[in-house]
Amino acid sequence: MNSLSGLAFFIVWGVGLFVSAGIYSANQGLGALMGIGSLVFASIIASAIKVARQWEKVVVLRLGKYVGLKGPGLFFIIPIFDKVTFVDTRTLTLDIPKQQVITKDNVPVSINGVVYFKVLRADDAILKVQNYAFAMSQYALASLRDVVGGMTLDQLLSEREEISRQIEAIVEKESANWGLDVSAIKMQDIDMPEDLKRMMSRQASAEREKRATITKAEGDKLAAVNLAAAAETMLKSPGAMQLRTLQTLDGLGPTASNTVVLALPVEIMNAYVKKNAPAT
């Protein structure tokens, strides 16, 4: 009973009691009967007054037959003959309970999710399905099992948004017949066996080591190429070696603990080698 129907009940009953009190003084039996009648009449009047809130639609059945939608706001029904069902038309949230699913590559995973939907046609939601919220939850759960069952574990972990869109498309197609509109379906937690988690951790570690080794090898290769180019430049320019030697000596600094051994210039060594070479 809403506040308006409660107010109507007390007003009608109060008037009835006032009238029955006046009759009671003349005829006690009739006065008592009027008092009981006023209570019954006030109850009927109160039950005929209904108020639907702004986000509600009301499905009215008269003697079991659909007669129309009411609300939002104030409306009246025929007591005893009419049955009303209030339907919330705001966006609703349903939890998809956690369940175990076998992926395409035979990996058991536990997944849960959430469904966001709203009622577009209240009459279809009430007349075409027994419990639209429960039906939505179960259909989303079954669709999740079907979609995930056709995916490998790697696809499941890397394509969560795409999987959610596929599930949403399947559920929306069927739920449209129930007067429902699916806003979104999101997967939340994906749990795997502990031994599989450890294997994936080792695989990720090995992958990082592999990338580090490749990066180091590429750096060594680039350094070798640069050294070869420098050696070729020094070979073409005889004075380049002397300049490099002087740069090295300058880099040692004047520290007393450094011992420097100076070799003969390259030109003298080459001339000596040519002079002592056996004649052919």
Phi and psi restraints in degrees (value plus and minus 20) as a CYANA .aco file:
   2 ASN   PHI    -106.8   -66.8
   2 ASN   PSI     153.2   193.2
   3 SER   PHI     -84.7   -44.7
   3 SER   PSI     -54.7   -14.7
   4 LEU   PHI     -89.1   -49.1
   4 LEU   PSI     -64.2   -24.2
   5 SER   PHI     -87.7   -47.7
   5 SER   PSI     -53.8   -13.8
   6 GLY   PHI     -84.4   -44.4
   6 GLY   PSI     -60.7   -20.7
   7 LEU   PHI     -83.6   -43.6
   7 LEU   PSI     -62.9   -22.9
   8 ALA   PHI     -82.9   -42.9
   8 ALA   PSI     -57.6   -17.6
   9 PHE   PHI     -80.6   -40.6
   9 PHE   PSI     -68.2   -28.2
  10 PHE   PHI     -90.2   -50.2
  10 PHE   PSI     -53.6   -13.6
  11 ILE   PHI     -86.4   -46.4
  11 ILE   PSI     -69.7   -29.7
  12 VAL   PHI     -85.0   -45.0
  12 VAL   PSI     -62.4   -22.4
  13 TRP   PHI     -86.8   -46.8
  13 TRP   PSI     -57.5   -17.5
  14 GLY   PHI     -83.8   -43.8
  14 GLY   PSI     -64.0   -24.0
  15 VAL   PHI     -81.8   -41.8
  15 VAL   PSI     -61.5   -21.5
  16 GLY   PHI     -84.7   -44.7
  16 GLY   PSI     -59.9   -19.9
  17 LEU   PHI     -85.7   -45.7
  17 LEU   PSI     -58.1   -18.1
  18 PHE   PHI     -83.2   -43.2
  18 PHE   PSI     -63.4   -23.4
  19 VAL   PHI     -87.7   -47.7
  19 VAL   PSI     -63.3   -23.3
  20 SER   PHI     -87.0   -47.0
  20 SER   PSI     -50.5   -10.5
  21 ALA   PHI     -85.9   -45.9
  21 ALA   PSI     -58.5   -18.5
  22 GLY   PHI     -86.7   -46.7
  22 GLY   PSI     -57.1   -17.1
  23 ILE   PHI     -94.1   -54.1
  23 ILE   PSI     -52.7   -12.7
  24 TYR   PHI     -80.7   -40.7
  24 TYR   PSI     -53.4   -13.4
  25 SER   PHI     -86.9   -46.9
  25 SER   PSI     -48.8    -8.8
  26 ALA   PHI    -112.4   -72.4
  26 ALA   PSI     -58.8   -18.8
  27 ASN   PHI    -163.9  -123.9
  27 ASN   PSI      85.0   125.0
  28 GLN   PHI     -83.4   -43.4
  28 GLN   PSI     -62.6   -22.6
  29 GLY   PHI     -82.5   -42.5
  29 GLY   PSI     -67.7   -27.7
  30 LEU   PHI     -85.9   -45.9
  30 LEU   PSI     -56.8   -16.8
  31 GLY   PHI     -83.8   -43.8
  31 GLY   PSI     -62.6   -22.6
  32 ALA   PHI     -85.7   -45.7
  32 ALA   PSI     -60.3   -20.3
  33 LEU   PHI     -83.7   -43.7
  33 LEU   PSI     -58.7   -18.7
  34 MET   PHI     -85.7   -45.7
  34 MET   PSI     -57.0   -17.0
  35 GLY   PHI     -84.1   -44.1
  35 GLY   PSI     -64.4   -24.4
  36 ILE   PHI     -85.8   -45.8
  36 ILE   PSI     -61.6   -21.6
  37 GLY   PHI     -83.5   -43.5
  37 GLY   PSI     -59.1   -19.1
  38 SER   PHI     -85.0   -45.0
  38 SER   PSI     -54.1   -14.1
  39 LEU   PHI     -86.0   -46.0
  39 LEU   PSI     -64.2   -24.2
  40 VAL   PHI     -85.8   -45.8
  40 VAL   PSI     -63.2   -23.2
  41 PHE   PHI     -84.7   -44.7
  41 PHE   PSI     -60.0   -20.0
  42 ALA   PHI     -84.0   -44.0
  42 ALA   PSI     -57.7   -17.7
  43 SER   PHI     -85.6   -45.6
  43 SER   PSI     -60.0   -20.0
  44 ILE   PHI     -86.3   -46.3
  44 ILE   PSI     -63.6   -23.6
  45 ILE   PHI     -82.3   -42.3
  45 ILE   PSI     -63.7   -23.7
  46 ALA   PHI     -84.3   -44.3
  46 ALA   PSI     -60.2   -20.2
  47 SER   PHI     -92.7   -52.7
  47 SER   PSI     -36.7     3.3
  48 ALA   PHI    -101.8   -61.8
  48 ALA   PSI     -37.4     2.6
  49 ILE   PHI    -115.3   -75.3
  49 ILE   PSI     102.9   142.9
  50 LYS   PHI    -148.9  -108.9
  50 LYS   PSI     129.4   169.4
  51 VAL   PHI    -152.7  -112.7
  51 VAL   PSI     103.3   143.3
  52 ALA   PHI    -123.3   -83.3
  52 ALA   PSI     115.3   155.3
  53 ARG   PHI     -93.5   -53.5
  53 ARG   PSI     149.3   189.3
  54 GLN   PHI     -75.6   -35.6
  54 GLN   PSI     -56.2   -16.2
  55 TRP   PHI    -114.9   -74.9
  55 TRP   PSI      -5.8    34.2
  56 GLU   PHI    -134.4   -94.4
  56 GLU   PSI     124.0   164.0
  57 LYS   PHI    -139.2   -99.2
  57 LYS   PSI     126.7   166.7
  58 VAL   PHI    -141.0  -101.0
  58 VAL   PSI     103.5   143.5
  59 VAL   PHI    -111.8   -71.8
  59 VAL   PSI     104.4   144.4
  60 VAL   PHI    -129.5   -89.5
  60 VAL   PSI     105.6   145.6
  61 LEU   PHI    -134.3   -94.3
  61 LEU   PSI     109.2   149.2
  62 ARG   PHI    -133.4   -93.4
  62 ARG   PSI      95.2   135.2
  63 LEU   PHI      34.0    74.0
  63 LEU   PSI      18.0    58.0
  64 GLY   PHI      66.4   106.4
  64 GLY   PSI     -23.9    16.1
  65 LYS   PHI    -128.3   -88.3
  65 LYS   PSI     117.2   157.2
  66 TYR   PHI     -88.9   -48.9
  66 TYR   PSI     108.7   148.7
  67 VAL   PHI    -139.3   -99.3
  67 VAL   PSI     -32.0     8.0
  68 GLY   PHI     129.0   169.0
  68 GLY   PSI     159.3   199.3
  69 LEU   PHI    -125.4   -85.4
  69 LEU   PSI     125.5   165.5
  70 LYS   PHI    -146.7  -106.7
  70 LYS   PSI     143.0   183.0
  71 GLY   PHI      67.1   107.1
  71 GLY   PSI     146.2   186.2
  72 PRO   PHI     -97.7   -57.7
  72 PRO   PSI     144.3   184.3
  73 GLY   PHI      87.3   127.3
  73 GLY   PSI    -181.4  -141.4
  74 LEU   PHI    -104.4   -64.4
  74 LEU   PSI     116.7   156.7
  75 PHE   PHI    -172.7  -132.7
  75 PHE   PSI     146.2   186.2
  76 PHE   PHI    -143.4  -103.4
  76 PHE   PSI     126.8   166.8
  77 ILE   PHI    -147.5  -107.5
  77 ILE   PSI     150.9   190.9
  78 ILE   PHI    -115.5   -75.5
  78 ILE   PSI      91.1   131.1
  79 PRO   PHI     -77.3   -37.3
  79 PRO   PSI     130.3   170.3
  80 ILE   PHI      54.9    94.9
  80 ILE   PSI     -64.1   -24.1
  81 PHE   PHI    -102.6   -62.6
  81 PHE   PSI     -51.8   -11.8
  82 ASP   PHI    -122.2   -82.2
  82 ASP   PSI     121.0   161.0
  83 LYS   PHI    -142.7  -102.7
  83 LYS   PSI     112.1   152.1
  84 VAL   PHI    -136.6   -96.6
  84 VAL   PSI     127.0   167.0
  85 THR   PHI    -149.4  -109.4
  85 THR   PSI     100.8   140.8
  86 PHE   PHI    -106.5   -66.5
  86 PHE   PSI     114.2   154.2
  87 VAL   PHI    -142.7  -102.7
  87 VAL   PSI     106.2   146.2
  88 ASP   PHI    -101.4   -61.4
  88 ASP   PSI     101.9   141.9
  89 THR   PHI    -119.1   -79.1
  89 THR   PSI     -13.1    26.9
  90 ARG   PHI     -95.8   -55.8
  90 ARG   PSI     149.2   189.2
  91 THR   PHI     -88.0   -48.0
  91 THR   PSI     106.1   146.1
  92 LEU   PHI    -126.9   -86.9
  92 LEU   PSI     134.5   174.5
  93 THR   PHI    -140.7  -100.7
  93 THR   PSI     107.7   147.7
  94 LEU   PHI    -143.4  -103.4
  94 LEU   PSI     117.3   157.3
  95 ASP   PHI    -109.7   -69.7
  95 ASP   PSI     112.2   152.2
  96 ILE   PHI    -110.4   -70.4
  96 ILE   PSI      91.2   131.2
  97 PRO   PHI     -81.9   -41.9
  97 PRO   PSI     132.2   172.2
  98 LYS   PHI     -83.7   -43.7
  98 LYS   PSI     116.2   156.2
  99 GLN   PHI    -165.6  -125.6
  99 GLN   PSI     135.8   175.8
 100 GLN   PHI    -112.6   -72.6
 100 GLN   PSI     112.2   152.2
 101 VAL   PHI    -148.8  -108.8
 101 VAL   PSI     121.2   161.2
 102 ILE   PHI    -117.5   -77.5
 102 ILE   PSI     100.6   140.6
 103 THR   PHI     -94.3   -54.3
 103 THR   PSI     155.3   195.3
 104 LYS   PHI     -82.0   -42.0
 104 LYS   PSI     -52.3   -12.3
 105 ASP   PHI    -116.1   -76.1
 105 ASP   PSI       6.3    46.3
 106 ASN   PHI      42.9    82.9
 106 ASN   PSI      20.9    60.9
 107 VAL   PHI    -128.2   -88.2
 107 VAL   PSI     103.4   143.4
 108 PRO   PHI    -100.1   -60.1
 108 PRO   PSI     107.1   147.1
 109 VAL   PHI    -153.2  -113.2
 109 VAL   PSI     130.8   170.8
 110 SER   PHI    -128.4   -88.4
 110 SER   PSI     107.5   147.5
 111 ILE   PHI    -152.5  -112.5
 111 ILE   PSI     120.8   160.8
 112 ASN   PHI    -150.9  -110.9
 112 ASN   PSI     147.9   187.9
 113 GLY   PHI    -177.8  -137.8
 113 GLY   PSI    -192.5  -152.5
 114 VAL   PHI    -164.2  -124.2
 114 VAL   PSI     124.2   164.2
 115 VAL   PHI    -138.0   -98.0
 115 VAL   PSI     111.1   151.1
 116 TYR   PHI    -131.6   -91.6
 116 TYR   PSI     102.0   142.0
 117 PHE   PHI    -171.1  -131.1
 117 PHE   PSI     148.7   188.7
 118 LYS   PHI    -165.7  -125.7
 118 LYS   PSI     141.0   181.0
 119 VAL   PHI    -110.4   -70.4
 119 VAL   PSI     100.4   140.4
 120 LEU   PHI    -112.0   -72.0
 120 LEU   PSI     -59.7   -19.7
 121 ARG   PHI    -145.2  -105.2
 121 ARG   PSI      82.1   122.1
 122 ALA   PHI     -83.6   -43.6
 122 ALA   PSI     -54.3   -14.3
 123 ASP   PHI     -85.4   -45.4
 123 ASP   PSI     -63.4   -23.4
 124 ASP   PHI     -86.1   -46.1
 124 ASP   PSI     -58.6   -18.6
 125 ALA   PHI     -83.2   -43.2
 125 ALA   PSI     -51.5   -11.5
 126 ILE   PHI    -110.2   -70.2
 126 ILE   PSI     -58.5   -18.5
 127 LEU   PHI    -107.4   -67.4
 127 LEU   PSI     -47.0    -7.0
 128 LYS   PHI    -118.1   -78.1
 128 LYS   PSI     -32.8     7.2
 129 VAL   PHI    -163.8  -123.8
 129 VAL   PSI     124.2   164.2
 130 GLN   PHI     -86.7   -46.7
 130 GLN   PSI     -67.3   -27.3
 131 ASN   PHI    -161.1  -121.1
 131 ASN   PSI      78.7   118.7
 132 TYR   PHI     -85.3   -45.3
 132 TYR   PSI     -53.4   -13.4
 133 ALA   PHI     -87.2   -47.2
 133 ALA   PSI     -65.3   -25.3
 134 PHE   PHI     -87.1   -47.1
 134 PHE   PSI     -59.6   -19.6
 135 ALA   PHI     -83.0   -43.0
 135 ALA   PSI     -61.8   -21.8
 136 MET   PHI     -81.8   -41.8
 136 MET   PSI     -65.4   -25.4
 137 SER   PHI     -81.5   -41.5
 137 SER   PSI     -65.6   -25.6
 138 GLN   PHI     -90.6   -50.6
 138 GLN   PSI     -56.8   -16.8
 139 TYR   PHI     -89.4   -49.4
 139 TYR   PSI     -58.6   -18.6
 140 ALA   PHI     -84.5   -44.5
 140 ALA   PSI     -59.2   -19.2
 141 LEU   PHI     -83.8   -43.8
 141 LEU   PSI     -65.5   -25.5
 142 ALA   PHI     -85.0   -45.0
 142 ALA   PSI     -59.6   -19.6
 143 SER   PHI     -85.8   -45.8
 143 SER   PSI     -58.2   -18.2
 144 LEU   PHI     -81.0   -41.0
 144 LEU   PSI     -63.4   -23.4
 145 ARG   PHI     -82.7   -42.7
 145 ARG   PSI     -61.1   -21.1
 146 ASP   PHI     -86.9   -46.9
 146 ASP   PSI     -64.8   -24.8
 147 VAL   PHI     -89.3   -49.3
 147 VAL   PSI     -67.2   -27.2
 148 VAL   PHI     -85.8   -45.8
 148 VAL   PSI     -53.2   -13.2
 149 GLY   PHI     -84.3   -44.3
 149 GLY   PSI     -40.3    -0.3
 150 GLY   PHI    -117.4   -77.4
 150 GLY   PSI     -11.3    28.7
 151 MET   PHI    -134.5   -94.5
 151 MET   PSI     129.7   169.7
 152 THR   PHI    -101.2   -61.2
 152 THR   PSI     147.5   187.5
 153 LEU   PHI     -82.3   -42.3
 153 LEU   PSI     -61.4   -21.4
 154 ASP   PHI     -82.4   -42.4
 154 ASP   PSI     -60.4   -20.4
 155 GLN   PHI     -85.4   -45.4
 155 GLN   PSI     -59.3   -19.3
 156 LEU   PHI     -82.2   -42.2
 156 LEU   PSI     -59.2   -19.2
 157 LEU   PHI     -99.0   -59.0
 157 LEU   PSI     -50.1   -10.1
 158 SER   PHI    -120.2   -80.2
 158 SER   PSI     -35.9     4.1
 159 GLU   PHI    -144.9  -104.9
 159 GLU   PSI      24.9    64.9
 160 ARG   PHI     -83.4   -43.4
 160 ARG   PSI     -60.8   -20.8
 161 GLU   PHI     -84.7   -44.7
 161 GLU   PSI     -61.1   -21.1
 162 GLU   PHI     -85.9   -45.9
 162 GLU   PSI     -60.1   -20.1
 163 ILE   PHI     -83.5   -43.5
 163 ILE   PSI     -62.7   -22.7
 164 SER   PHI     -81.2   -41.2
 164 SER   PSI     -60.0   -20.0
 165 ARG   PHI     -85.7   -45.7
 165 ARG   PSI     -59.3   -19.3
 166 GLN   PHI     -83.9   -43.9
 166 GLN   PSI     -64.1   -24.1
 167 ILE   PHI     -83.3   -43.3
 167 ILE   PSI     -62.8   -22.8
 168 GLU   PHI     -80.9   -40.9
 168 GLU   PSI     -61.2   -21.2
 169 ALA   PHI     -84.3   -44.3
 169 ALA   PSI     -61.0   -21.0
 170 ILE   PHI     -85.6   -45.6
 170 ILE   PSI     -67.4   -27.4
 171 VAL   PHI     -87.8   -47.8
 171 VAL   PSI     -59.9   -19.9
 172 GLU   PHI     -84.1   -44.1
 172 GLU   PSI     -56.6   -16.6
 173 LYS   PHI     -81.8   -41.8
 173 LYS   PSI     -61.1   -21.1
 174 GLU   PHI    -100.4   -60.4
 174 GLU   PSI     -61.4   -21.4
 175 SER   PHI     -89.1   -49.1
 175 SER   PSI     -39.1     0.9
 176 ALA   PHI     -81.9   -41.9
 176 ALA   PSI     -50.3   -10.3
 177 ASN   PHI     -91.1   -51.1
 177 ASN   PSI     -36.9     3.1
 178 TRP   PHI    -117.4   -77.4
 178 TRP   PSI     -13.8    26.2
 179 GLY   PHI      58.7    98.7
 179 GLY   PSI       0.7    40.7
 180 LEU   PHI    -131.5   -91.5
 180 LEU   PSI     133.5   173.5
 181 ASP   PHI    -147.2  -107.2
 181 ASP   PSI     103.1   143.1
 182 VAL   PHI    -107.5   -67.5
 182 VAL   PSI     100.9   140.9
 183 SER   PHI    -101.5   -61.5
 183 SER   PSI     -64.8   -24.8
 184 ALA   PHI    -188.1  -148.1
 184 ALA   PSI     133.6   173.6
 185 ILE   PHI    -149.5  -109.5
 185 ILE   PSI     105.5   145.5
 186 LYS   PHI    -143.9  -103.9
 186 LYS   PSI     115.4   155.4
 187 MET   PHI    -103.3   -63.3
 187 MET   PSI     119.2   159.2
 188 GLN   PHI    -124.7   -84.7
 188 GLN   PSI    -103.1   -63.1
 189 ASP   PHI    -123.1   -83.1
 189 ASP   PSI     119.6   159.6
 190 ILE   PHI    -142.0  -102.0
 190 ILE   PSI      88.6   128.6
 191 ASP   PHI    -124.9   -84.9
 191 ASP   PSI     116.5   156.5
 192 MET   PHI    -141.8  -101.8
 192 MET   PSI     142.3   182.3
 193 PRO   PHI     -79.0   -39.0
 193 PRO   PSI     129.9   169.9
 194 GLU   PHI     -82.3   -42.3
 194 GLU   PSI     -59.4   -19.4
 195 ASP   PHI     -84.6   -44.6
 195 ASP   PSI     -54.3   -14.3
 196 LEU   PHI     -89.7   -49.7
 196 LEU   PSI     -56.3   -16.3
 197 LYS   PHI     -82.7   -42.7
 197 LYS   PSI     -61.1   -21.1
 198 ARG   PHI     -85.3   -45.3
 198 ARG   PSI     -60.4   -20.4
 199 MET   PHI     -83.0   -43.0
 199 MET   PSI     -61.9   -21.9
 200 MET   PHI     -86.7   -46.7
 200 MET   PSI     -54.4   -14.4
 201 SER   PHI     -85.7   -45.7
 201 SER   PSI     -62.1   -22.1
 202 ARG   PHI     -86.4   -46.4
 202 ARG   PSI     -58.1   -18.1
 203 GLN   PHI     -83.3   -43.3
 203 GLN   PSI     -62.3   -22.3
 204 ALA   PHI     -84.8   -44.8
 204 ALA   PSI     -59.0   -19.0
 205 SER   PHI     -84.4   -44.4
 205 SER   PSI     -62.7   -22.7
 206 ALA   PHI     -84.4   -44.4
 206 ALA   PSI     -56.0   -16.0
 207 GLU   PHI     -85.5   -45.5
 207 GLU   PSI     -61.0   -21.0
 208 ARG   PHI     -85.0   -45.0
 208 ARG   PSI     -60.9   -20.9
 209 GLU   PHI     -84.0   -44.0
 209 GLU   PSI     -58.1   -18.1
 210 LYS   PHI     -81.4   -41.4
 210 LYS   PSI     -65.5   -25.5
 211 ARG   PHI     -84.4   -44.4
 211 ARG   PSI     -57.6   -17.6
 212 ALA   PHI     -85.9   -45.9
 212 ALA   PSI     -60.3   -20.3
 213 THR   PHI     -85.5   -45.5
 213 THR   PSI     -61.9   -21.9
 214 ILE   PHI     -84.0   -44.0
 214 ILE   PSI     -62.0   -22.0
 215 THR   PHI     -82.6   -42.6
 215 THR   PSI     -62.6   -22.6
 216 LYS   PHI     -84.8   -44.8
 216 LYS   PSI     -61.6   -21.6
 217 ALA   PHI     -83.9   -43.9
 217 ALA   PSI     -60.9   -20.9
 218 GLU   PHI     -83.9   -43.9
 218 GLU   PSI     -57.8   -17.8
 219 GLY   PHI     -85.9   -45.9
 219 GLY   PSI     -61.7   -21.7
 220 ASP   PHI     -83.7   -43.7
 220 ASP   PSI     -59.6   -19.6
 221 LYS   PHI     -83.4   -43.4
 221 LYS   PSI     -64.4   -24.4
 222 LEU   PHI     -84.4   -44.4
 222 LEU   PSI     -58.5   -18.5
 223 ALA   PHI     -85.5   -45.5
 223 ALA   PSI     -60.6   -20.6
 224 ALA   PHI     -83.9   -43.9
 224 ALA   PSI     -60.1   -20.1
 225 VAL   PHI     -82.9   -42.9
 225 VAL   PSI     -63.1   -23.1
 226 ASN   PHI     -85.7   -45.7
 226 ASN   PSI     -59.7   -19.7
 227 LEU   PHI     -84.8   -44.8
 227 LEU   PSI     -59.4   -19.4
 228 ALA   PHI     -84.4   -44.4
 228 ALA   PSI     -60.6   -20.6
 229 ALA   PHI     -84.7   -44.7
 229 ALA   PSI     -59.5   -19.5
 230 ALA   PHI     -85.8   -45.8
 230 ALA   PSI     -61.2   -21.2
 231 ALA   PHI     -83.7   -43.7
 231 ALA   PSI     -58.9   -18.9
 232 GLU   PHI     -86.3   -46.3
 232 GLU   PSI     -57.5   -17.5
 233 THR   PHI     -85.5   -45.5
 233 THR   PSI     -63.2   -23.2
 234 MET   PHI     -84.9   -44.9
 234 MET   PSI     -53.9   -13.9
 235 LEU   PHI     -87.2   -47.2
 235 LEU   PSI     -58.0   -18.0
 236 LYS   PHI     -95.6   -55.6
 236 LYS   PSI     -45.5    -5.5
 237 SER   PHI    -138.5   -98.5
 237 SER   PSI      83.1   123.1
 238 PRO   PHI     -78.7   -38.7
 238 PRO   PSI     -50.9   -10.9
 239 GLY   PHI     -98.8   -58.8
 239 GLY   PSI     -31.9     8.1
 240 ALA   PHI     -86.8   -46.8
 240 ALA   PSI     -55.9   -15.9
 241 MET   PHI     -84.8   -44.8
 241 MET   PSI     -61.9   -21.9
 242 GLN   PHI     -83.5   -43.5
 242 GLN   PSI     -61.8   -21.8
 243 LEU   PHI     -81.2   -41.2
 243 LEU   PSI     -61.2   -21.2
 244 ARG   PHI     -84.5   -44.5
 244 ARG   PSI     -58.0   -18.0
 245 THR   PHI     -84.6   -44.6
 245 THR   PSI     -65.3   -25.3
 246 LEU   PHI     -82.6   -42.6
 246 LEU   PSI     -57.8   -17.8
 247 GLN   PHI     -83.9   -43.9
 247 GLN   PSI     -59.7   -19.7
 248 THR   PHI     -84.3   -44.3
 248 THR   PSI     -65.1   -25.1
 249 LEU   PHI     -82.4   -42.4
 249 LEU   PSI     -61.1   -21.1
 250 ASP   PHI     -84.7   -44.7
 250 ASP   PSI     -52.8   -12.8
 251 GLY   PHI     -92.4   -52.4
 251 GLY   PSI     -39.7     0.3
 252 LEU   PHI     -91.5   -51.5
 252 LEU   PSI     -50.5   -10.5
 253 GLY   PHI      60.8   100.8
 253 GLY   PSI     153.9   193.9
 254 PRO   PHI    -108.0   -68.0
 254 PRO   PSI       1.7    41.7
 255 THR   PHI     -84.7   -44.7
 255 THR   PSI     116.1   156.1
 256 ALA   PHI     -89.1   -49.1
 256 ALA   PSI     -44.6    -4.6
 257 SER   PHI     -97.6   -57.6
 257 SER   PSI     -29.7    10.3
 258 ASN   PHI    -103.2   -63.2
 258 ASN   PSI     112.9   152.9
 259 THR   PHI    -132.7   -92.7
 259 THR   PSI     103.1   143.1
 260 VAL   PHI    -134.5   -94.5
 260 VAL   PSI     108.2   148.2
 261 VAL   PHI    -128.1   -88.1
 261 VAL   PSI      99.9   139.9
 262 LEU   PHI    -116.1   -76.1
 262 LEU   PSI     109.4   149.4
 263 ALA   PHI    -114.5   -74.5
 263 ALA   PSI     144.1   184.1
 264 LEU   PHI     -86.9   -46.9
 264 LEU   PSI     130.9   170.9
 265 PRO   PHI     -78.8   -38.8
 265 PRO   PSI     131.6   171.6
 266 VAL   PHI     -81.5   -41.5
 266 VAL   PSI     -56.9   -16.9
 267 GLU   PHI     -83.0   -43.0
 267 GLU   PSI     -61.5   -21.5
 268 ILE   PHI     -84.2   -44.2
 268 ILE   PSI     -61.3   -21.3
 269 MET   PHI     -84.3   -44.3
 269 MET   PSI     -61.1   -21.1
 270 ASN   PHI     -85.7   -45.7
 270 ASN   PSI     -60.8   -20.8
 271 ALA   PHI     -84.8   -44.8
 271 ALA   PSI     -59.5   -19.5
 272 TYR   PHI     -84.7   -44.7
 272 TYR   PSI     -60.5   -20.5
 273 VAL   PHI     -83.6   -43.6
 273 VAL   PSI     -63.9   -23.9
 274 LYS   PHI     -85.6   -45.6
 274 LYS   PSI     -58.1   -18.1
 275 LYS   PHI     -86.8   -46.8
 275 LYS   PSI     -58.2   -18.2
 276 ASN   PHI    -114.3   -74.3
 276 ASN   PSI     -16.1    23.9
 277 ALA   PHI     -91.5   -51.5
 277 ALA   PSI     117.0   157.0
 278 PRO   PHI     -84.3   -44.3
 278 PRO   PSI     122.6   162.6
 279 ALA   PHI     -92.8   -52.8
 279 ALA   PSI     122.8   162.8
